[in-house]
C-alpha cells in the first residue's frame, strides 16, 4: 500500500529532526530518519500487523524507536495508509 504523511505528522517529523540535530547531532537525526523510513516501509507492506488503538480502533500504532511511535489509519478502498501523527511514547496520549 502507498503510505502518505499528513501535514501534521510532517510538521512533527520536522520538529523531531530539528530537536535531535540541535540537541544531539546530525548523525542522530539521520538515524531517526532511517528508522522512520523502515517503519513506513513495514507499514506499507503489512499495514494490519500493528496493534489497534484501544480508544480508536481505526487507528494503529507502529513503534519507530523506544521513544517514538507513528499513528496511522488504513484506507482499504483507496489501498493507502495515512500517517496521522508521530508522537513521543513518554507522553500520556489517549490514542
Backbone bond lengths (Angstrom), bond angles and torsions (degrees), N, CA, C in turn:
res aa  C-N    CA-C-N  psi(-1)  N-CA   C-N-CA  omega(-1)  CA-C   N-CA-C  phi
1 X - - - 1.450 - - 1.525 109.64 -
2 X 1.319 114.51 149.51 1.456 119.55 174.23 1.523 108.92 -72.87
3 X 1.321 115.78 144.51 1.455 121.47 179.13 1.524 108.33 -117.74
4 X 1.338 115.68 125.52 1.458 122.11 177.82 1.516 109.67 -115.33
5 X 1.314 116.09 150.30 1.457 121.81 178.21 1.522 108.36 -109.52
6 X 1.333 116.83 125.55 1.464 120.32 177.50 1.527 109.62 -66.07
7 X 1.315 116.18 161.01 1.466 119.50 179.99 1.528 110.53 -63.30
8 X 1.327 117.32 -35.48 1.467 120.00 178.07 1.531 110.87 -65.17
9 X 1.323 116.91 -44.64 1.461 120.34 178.72 1.527 110.83 -65.05
10 X 1.331 117.53 -37.91 1.469 121.10 178.11 1.526 110.35 -61.43
11 X 1.317 116.77 -41.31 1.468 120.91 177.84 1.530 110.52 -65.83
12 X 1.320 117.17 -40.56 1.464 121.05 177.79 1.522 110.82 -62.89
13 X 1.324 117.00 -39.70 1.469 121.27 177.79 1.522 110.06 -63.47
14 X 1.328 117.56 -45.14 1.476 120.90 177.95 1.530 110.79 -58.54
15 X 1.324 116.33 -43.54 1.468 120.19 179.66 1.525 111.30 -63.51
16 X 1.319 117.15 -43.18 1.469 121.05 178.97 1.520 110.22 -62.70
17 X 1.328 116.99 -46.80 1.469 120.34 -179.13 1.524 111.34 -62.47
18 X 1.318 117.37 -42.41 1.468 120.58 177.84 1.522 110.79 -62.87
19 X 1.324 116.57 -44.60 1.463 120.75 178.85 1.528 110.50 -59.95
20 X 1.323 116.89 -49.54 1.462 120.46 -177.99 1.523 111.84 -61.21
21 X 1.331 116.22 -42.98 1.465 119.42 -179.13 1.530 111.54 -68.32
22 X 1.335 116.77 -42.04 1.466 120.35 -178.21 1.522 112.82 -73.92
23 X 1.331 117.03 -33.09 1.464 121.00 -177.55 1.520 112.40 -89.28
24 X 1.332 116.63 -37.41 1.459 120.34 -175.08 1.528 110.70 -113.91
25 X 1.327 116.99 -81.33 1.477 119.72 -179.93 1.524 109.80 -171.45
26 X 1.314 115.43 166.99 1.464 121.79 175.77 1.526 109.56 -61.55
27 X 1.327 117.02 -37.23 1.469 121.02 -179.87 1.526 111.38 -62.70
28 X 1.324 117.57 -42.14 1.464 121.36 178.64 1.533 109.55 -64.03
29 X 1.319 116.10 -41.64 1.464 120.95 177.28 1.531 110.50 -61.93
30 X 1.319 116.78 -45.69 1.467 121.27 178.70 1.531 111.61 -63.01
31 X 1.333 116.73 -38.77 1.466 120.75 178.33 1.528 110.90 -62.57
32 X 1.343 116.14 -42.00 1.463 119.52 177.87 1.528 110.43 -62.67
33 X 1.330 116.51 -43.98 1.463 120.64 -179.89 1.531 111.05 -60.50
34 X 1.320 116.78 -38.61 1.471 121.35 177.56 1.537 110.62 -65.44
35 X 1.330 117.17 -42.86 1.472 120.66 178.35 1.527 110.71 -65.60
36 X 1.325 116.58 -38.38 1.456 120.65 177.07 1.526 110.54 -62.24
37 X 1.320 117.04 -44.64 1.463 120.59 179.65 1.528 111.35 -62.69
38 X 1.333 117.13 -41.11 1.471 120.56 177.20 1.524 111.03 -62.89
39 X 1.337 116.28 -41.71 1.466 119.95 178.48 1.522 110.60 -63.29
40 X 1.332 117.05 -42.61 1.463 120.46 179.27 1.525 110.92 -64.94
41 X 1.311 117.49 -37.25 1.470 120.86 176.25 1.529 110.10 -62.01
42 X 1.339 116.81 -44.33 1.464 121.33 178.96 1.525 111.00 -64.04
43 X 1.334 116.60 -42.43 1.463 120.49 178.07 1.532 109.91 -60.70
44 X 1.324 117.04 -42.43 1.462 121.03 179.85 1.516 112.59 -64.49
45 X 1.335 116.58 -37.58 1.462 120.62 -179.21 1.526 112.71 -78.84
46 X 1.331 116.28 -40.90 1.466 121.54 -174.69 1.533 110.52 -132.59
47 X 1.317 118.17 64.53 1.468 120.19 -172.85 1.526 114.77 -62.60
48 X 1.310 118.22 -27.95 1.473 120.52 -177.86 1.517 113.18 -89.45
49 X 1.318 117.60 0.91 1.460 119.95 -174.95 1.526 113.67 -83.48
50 X 1.309 117.78 -11.05 1.459 120.63 -178.71 1.526 109.90 -96.38
51 X 1.339 117.48 153.55 1.466 119.88 -174.10 1.524 114.19 -66.74
52 X 1.339 114.28 147.62 1.463 121.50 176.28 1.522 109.17 -81.23
53 X 1.315 115.16 152.43 1.458 121.48 173.31 1.522 109.17 -67.23
54 X 1.330 116.46 141.53 1.463 120.14 176.92 1.527 110.60 -70.07
55 X 1.330 116.40 -36.44 1.469 121.05 -177.51 1.520 112.84 -82.68
56 X 1.335 116.19 -33.88 1.471 121.79 -176.50 1.528 108.82 -132.81
57 X 1.327 118.74 89.31 1.465 122.04 -174.51 1.535 115.19 -58.57
58 X 1.324 118.18 -19.05 1.467 119.84 178.75 1.527 111.80 -79.51
59 X 1.322 117.19 -8.33 1.468 121.73 -179.15 1.520 109.24 -108.37
60 X 1.328 114.92 137.16 1.463 121.25 179.45 1.522 109.88 -117.61
61 X 1.339 114.42 161.22 1.468 120.97 -176.60 1.521 109.82 -124.39
62 X 1.330 115.61 130.65 1.458 122.00 176.22 1.526 108.57 -121.88
63 X 1.319 116.59 123.98 1.451 122.06 178.79 1.536 109.23 -73.25
64 X 1.334 116.01 124.66 1.468 120.94 177.17 1.520 109.21 -94.56
65 X 1.325 115.37 -52.45 1.466 123.27 172.80 1.523 105.82 -134.83
66 X 1.305 117.73 175.98 1.470 118.07 179.96 1.516 111.55 -65.38
67 X 1.339 117.07 -18.16 1.457 121.16 -179.81 1.524 114.23 -101.41
68 X 1.319 118.38 -12.84 1.466 121.02 -169.83 1.527 111.69 -135.94
69 X 1.342 115.44 138.66 1.468 121.22 177.11 1.521 110.76 -132.47
70 X 1.327 114.31 151.61 1.466 121.32 173.96 1.523 107.44 -101.97
71 X 1.316 115.84 135.23 1.460 122.56 175.65 1.524 107.55 -111.04
72 X 1.321 116.33 131.45 1.461 119.66 -173.66 1.514 111.73 -147.21
73 X 1.341 114.35 165.18 1.462 120.73 174.89 1.527 108.39 -129.01
74 X 1.314 114.05 151.68 1.463 121.84 -178.69 1.525 108.85 -104.60
75 X 1.317 116.07 131.41 1.466 121.44 173.20 1.524 106.33 -107.38
76 X 1.335 115.89 98.27 1.466 121.24 -176.46 1.531 112.06 -66.36
77 X 1.313 117.39 -31.54 1.463 120.72 -178.77 1.527 110.35 -68.83
78 X 1.306 116.24 -47.44 1.471 120.48 179.99 1.530 113.08 -82.96
79 X 1.320 115.97 -11.70 1.464 121.78 -177.84 1.535 110.43 59.87
80 X 1.351 114.54 51.51 1.454 119.52 178.07 1.524 109.96 -145.48
81 X 1.319 114.01 163.46 1.452 122.54 179.74 1.516 107.71 -122.99
82 X 1.338 116.19 137.13 1.457 120.14 176.31 1.524 108.86 -114.60
83 X 1.332 115.61 121.54 1.462 120.89 173.24 1.524 106.27 -76.62
84 X 1.323 116.56 118.18 1.463 121.64 -175.64 1.522 112.52 -90.48
85 X 1.337 116.02 -37.17 1.460 119.96 -175.29 1.518 110.58 -157.84
86 X 1.326 114.90 151.65 1.462 123.12 171.80 1.523 104.59 -120.90
87 X 1.347 116.54 111.03 1.460 120.18 -171.24 1.520 112.35 -123.96
88 X 1.326 114.57 154.88 1.455 123.06 177.83 1.528 109.04 -79.37
89 X 1.314 117.75 124.50 1.464 122.73 -178.28 1.523 113.08 -67.38
90 X 1.320 117.56 -17.05 1.467 120.33 -178.25 1.526 112.33 -81.34
91 X 1.330 116.03 -10.08 1.450 119.36 176.80 1.515 109.09 -93.24
92 X 1.299 117.52 155.90 1.457 122.22 -174.92 1.532 110.89 -94.95
93 X 1.334 116.01 79.42 1.466 120.99 178.19 1.518 109.46 -90.96
94 X 1.311 116.54 144.60 1.461 122.35 179.08 1.520 109.29 -101.36
95 X 1.330 116.38 72.94 1.465 120.64 179.00 1.508 108.90 -121.25
